[in-house]
Amino acid sequence: MNKAPLLTIAIPTYNRASYLTRCLDLIVKQAVVYGELIEIIVSDNCSTDNTEEVVSHFISNGHRITYLKNPCNIGPDGNFRQCFETATGTYFLLFSDDDLLLDTSLEKIINLIRRDSFGVIYLKSYFFVDNYISERPKRTADGPIIFDDLKRFIDRVDVWFTFISGNIINKSLVNPNLDLDDFAHTNLLQLSWTFSSLFNSNKNVYYDDYLVAGQGDNTGGYKFCEVFGSKMHAVFQIFINKFGVDREYFDIITRKSLKKHLSKFILSSRKGFGSYDEEDYLRILHPIYQSYISYWIFIYPAITWPLPLAKMWCKVFRFFAKLFKRL
């Protein structure tokens, strides 16, 4: 009887055959030496381009890929869910079709998960526009950092738990009572199994080395503050109310998101940057976050103040926020 794979890499895709070719090429070159230890899944959300031809080409060249093609488009969350439910590996990595698993990354991952059991392994990434090799930042890598302190690990990863290509989870630690229907239409279905594995783990890993390159300037078409504001908050509430997770863990992510990710996005969008849908930031964020000091220091000025003043204010207070963790 064949053993279950150690790692499943599942790629949801829709009409991005050229990106998928590049993504698969790097993965299969690394996976070939591991045989049945690695499971590769491509879940095609009823693409109308040559996605099927691309995958068939890899399969015909001897690469072991499970190809699923939906008869109709079931939406991003539905496709993510299909990847998760089809995966048979002990560990699971949902991987975006336009991102890249860098050379030697799979070897580092396998060496790590062979030696111990972890809940979540966060893979450090960088973003590129044209050439992922020349645009790779130059920095010293520390390798895998193992955390047995949940708060310190959450503080290190913060909102990047949402980055699908950056989080490997241990499926054996996912709560069997987790109902994925609770997370439908959040655009953040991946947080369901990520947090479930995280809060059932004793050890987690921040891999402080660039293992993933993300394609920059290639997202949009949804409401950023709605997804990473009200919908992410709704995901937190499910874990607090249904599974009894301490709210303090999510407050760590919330404070960091307010002072960095959400405020920076709002300031950038006010300059006309990005391809996201228009939103009423105050209407979406104020009812949820008005009790947080970080909201009044970073978000409210970013929305309501004149842009030059708001940018300067937020820049100055991000510096001070490093000294005061409660902001």
Number of C-alpha atoms within 10 A of each C-alpha: 3 5 9 15 19 19 26 25 23 27 25 23 24 20 17 16 21 14 18 23 17 14 20 23 14 17 19 18 13 18 19 14 11 15 11 16 17 25 22 23 22 23 21 25 23 19 18 12 13 13 24 18 11 15 20 14 13 16 14 9 8 10 17 18 19 15 17 18 17 14 10 10 14 13 13 17 19 18 22 24 20 17 25 21 9 14 24 18 22 18 24 26 24 24 27 21 25 22 25 25 24 18 14 13 18 20 13 15 17 15 10 16 16 9 8 8 15 24 25 31 26 25 24 21 23 15 17 18 11 10 11 18 10 8 13 14 12 7 8 9 11 10 14 19 14 14 17 13 11 16 14 13 20 20 17 15 18 20 20 19 20 18 18 19 28 27 24 26 26 26 23 14 20 20 16 9 8 15 11 14 10 13 20 13 14 18 20 21 23 21 21 21 22 24 21 24 23 23 20 16 18 15 19 24 22 21 22 16 18 20 22 21 23 21 20 13 11 11 10 11 11 14 16 20 24 18 16 22 21 19 18 22 17 17 19 22 16 15 19 16 11 9 14 10 17 13 13 11 18 22 17 20 19 25 22 19 20 24 23 18 16 23 25 19 16 18 20 15 15 13 10 10 11 15 15 15 12 12 13 11 20 13 9 14 20 17 10 14 19 13 10 16 15 24 24 17 19 24 27 18 19 28 17 11 12 10 16 10 12 19 18 11 16 22 16 10 16 17 10 12 17 10 10 9 11 13 21
